[in-house]
Amino acid sequence: MLEQSRGKRDEPFFDALEEIVEEMKRAASENDLFALVEADIRFHEQVLSLDESSHTQQIWLGIVNRLRLHFIKNTGAFGDLGRVPAEHAALLSALRNESDERIVELWTRHIRDEDCLLCFDETMD
């Protein structure tokens, strides 16, 4: 997907992601968990917009509400909500400036690290 999406990663795409990261920062500073989670979801939806595959969109639609509930349940357990926008700012920077290999490495870590939101609680109620 990365190679095919290179042409779609233009200034409007990055501007949208930057705006979302700023929303995340505001939400984290205000301790607004729900706004932070919604911004996190929008960030990932913006990235997924690079892939026009209906299969990808179907998978996302099938899991997004479960992810939302999982994030709401577990994000509040983090001592520092500022980690969420900081991590997404790093992902944005990688999308803008790094090689495809580095992007894959950072995104994989974002999804799989032992202290990431997806792995924080083994059960997605």
N, C-alpha and C positions, 0 to 999 in steps of 0.2 A: 504494500500500500504506500509506503514512504516514497519510493521512487516515482510511482505514478502520480502522487499527490504534490510533487514538488512545485508544479506550475500553479496549483491552487493555493499554496502557502504564500499569499500576497499580503500587501499592507492592510487591506480591510479585514482579512482573516486574523492577522496578528493584532490589529487594533481591537477587534472583538475580544480576543483572549486577554489582552492587557486590561480592558475594561472589566472583565470578569474577575481578574486577579485583584484589581482595586476594590471591587465589591467584596471579595473575600477578606481583604485586609480590614475594611470598615466593619464587616460583620464580626470578625475575630476581635477587633478592638472594643466593640460594643458587647461582646459576649453573646451575640445573637446566633445561636446554634442553627435555627431554622434557615435564616438567610445564608449562613455559611454553607450549609448542605445544599441548598438550591443553587448557589453559585458554583459549587463543586460539580453538581450534575450538569449545569449549563456549559462549564468548561469542557467536560468530556463529550458532550453533545456537539460542541463546536469542532472538536478534533475529529469526531466520527463523521462530521459532514464532509470530510475529505474523501471518504469512501462512499461512493454512490451505490454500492452493492445493496440490493434489497435484502439479501441474506444478513448482512451486518446490521441493517436497520431493524430487521425482525428480531434478531438476538437482543439488541439493545432494548427494544420495546418490551421484550419478555422479561427483562431483569431490572429495568430502571426503578420500578416501584419498590422492589425488594432491596435494591441498593440504597434507595432513599431512606427506607425504614432502618436498615442496618446502620447507615451513617448517623442518623438521628440518635439511635440507641447508643452508639459507641464513640462518636466524636466528643461528646461531653465528658467522657472518661479521660481524655487527654488533658494533661495539666496545662498545656500551652496551645490554645487554639491557633496562635500565630504560625504554628508549624504547617498548617494546611495551606495558607496562601504562599508561604515561603517555598514549599515544595512545588506548588503549581507554577510559581514564578520561575523556578529552575527548569521545569519542564518546558515552559514557554521559551525561555532563553535557548534551550537545546534545540527546539523546533526551528528557531530562527537562525541559529549560528553553528550548530554542530553537524557532524557527519551522520549519515543514516545509522551507522553502527552505534555511535554514541547515543543517539536518540533511543534506539531499541534498548540499549543497556539501562538508561535512566527510566524509561517507561516500565521495563520489566521490574526494576527495583521498586518503582512506585506501586506496582500491583502486588508484588510478592514479598516485600520485606516483612520480617516478623512483627514489626510494630506499625505496619500500615493499617488503615481502617478496614480493609477487606479481610485481614488476617487477625484482627484484634479479638474477635469473638468467633469461634469456630462455627457457631450456629447462626444461620440467617433466618430468624423467626419471621 
